[in-house]
Amino acid sequence: MSDLKDITLPDLGEGVTEATLVEWLVETGAAFKAGDTLVEIMTDKVSMEVDAAEDGTLVETLVANDTEVAAGTILGQYRPAGA
């Protein structure tokens, strides 16, 4: 069983169903802390950031910069600290 967890595009609310991944702010293999911004996204209405829910290390990015994705899409995977 894998100890990896998914980083997903959150529910964007107000009928917005997709966004563009603007930029990954953490490189693959880099450690991050809870609250650190992992990725910037943009909808037709607003720019947003996806923050880390817990400490971990980014293992893999699954969506490239400048790619449009639907809410709920898995953007990447990370290994929680201590796992």
C-alpha positions in Angstrom: 0.0 0.0 0.0 1.3 3.4 -1.0 2.0 6.1 1.6 1.6 8.8 -1.1 -1.2 11.4 -0.8 -2.9 13.4 -3.6 -2.8 17.1 -4.1 -6.1 18.0 -5.8 -7.6 21.0 -7.4 -10.1 22.1 -4.8 -13.8 22.9 -5.3 -13.7 26.4 -6.7 -17.3 27.3 -5.8 -19.7 29.7 -7.5 -20.2 27.4 -10.5 -16.6 27.5 -11.5 -15.6 24.0 -12.7 -12.1 24.4 -14.1 -8.9 26.4 -13.6 -5.5 26.7 -15.1 -2.5 25.5 -13.2 -0.2 28.6 -13.4 2.9 27.4 -11.7 4.3 24.8 -9.3 6.0 26.7 -6.4 7.6 23.5 -5.0 10.0 21.4 -7.0 9.8 17.6 -7.1 11.8 16.1 -4.3 11.5 19.3 -2.1 10.2 19.2 1.4 7.4 21.6 2.5 5.6 22.6 5.7 1.9 22.7 6.4 0.6 26.0 5.1 3.2 26.4 2.4 1.9 27.3 -1.0 2.4 24.4 -3.4 0.8 25.6 -6.6 -0.8 28.7 -8.1 -4.0 28.4 -10.1 -6.2 30.8 -12.0 -9.9 30.8 -13.0 -11.6 33.2 -15.2 -12.5 35.2 -12.1 -9.6 34.9 -9.6 -6.1 33.7 -8.9 -5.7 31.3 -6.0 -3.1 29.2 -4.2 -3.2 25.6 -3.1 -1.6 25.2 0.2 -0.2 22.1 1.9 -2.4 20.6 4.5 0.5 18.9 6.3 4.3 18.6 6.2 5.7 16.5 3.4 7.8 16.0 0.3 6.6 16.6 -3.2 7.1 13.3 -5.1 5.4 13.8 -8.4 3.7 16.5 -10.4 0.9 15.1 -12.7 -0.2 18.4 -14.3 2.2 20.8 -16.1 2.2 24.6 -15.8 -0.3 26.4 -18.1 -2.7 23.4 -18.2 -6.4 23.7 -17.7 -8.0 21.1 -15.4 -11.3 20.4 -13.8 -12.1 20.7 -10.1 -11.1 17.5 -8.3 -8.2 16.7 -10.6 -5.2 15.2 -9.0 -2.4 17.7 -9.6 0.4 15.8 -7.9 1.4 13.5 -5.1 3.4 13.9 -1.9 4.8 11.8 0.9 3.7 13.0 4.4 6.6 13.7 6.8 7.5 10.7 8.8 5.9 8.2 6.3 
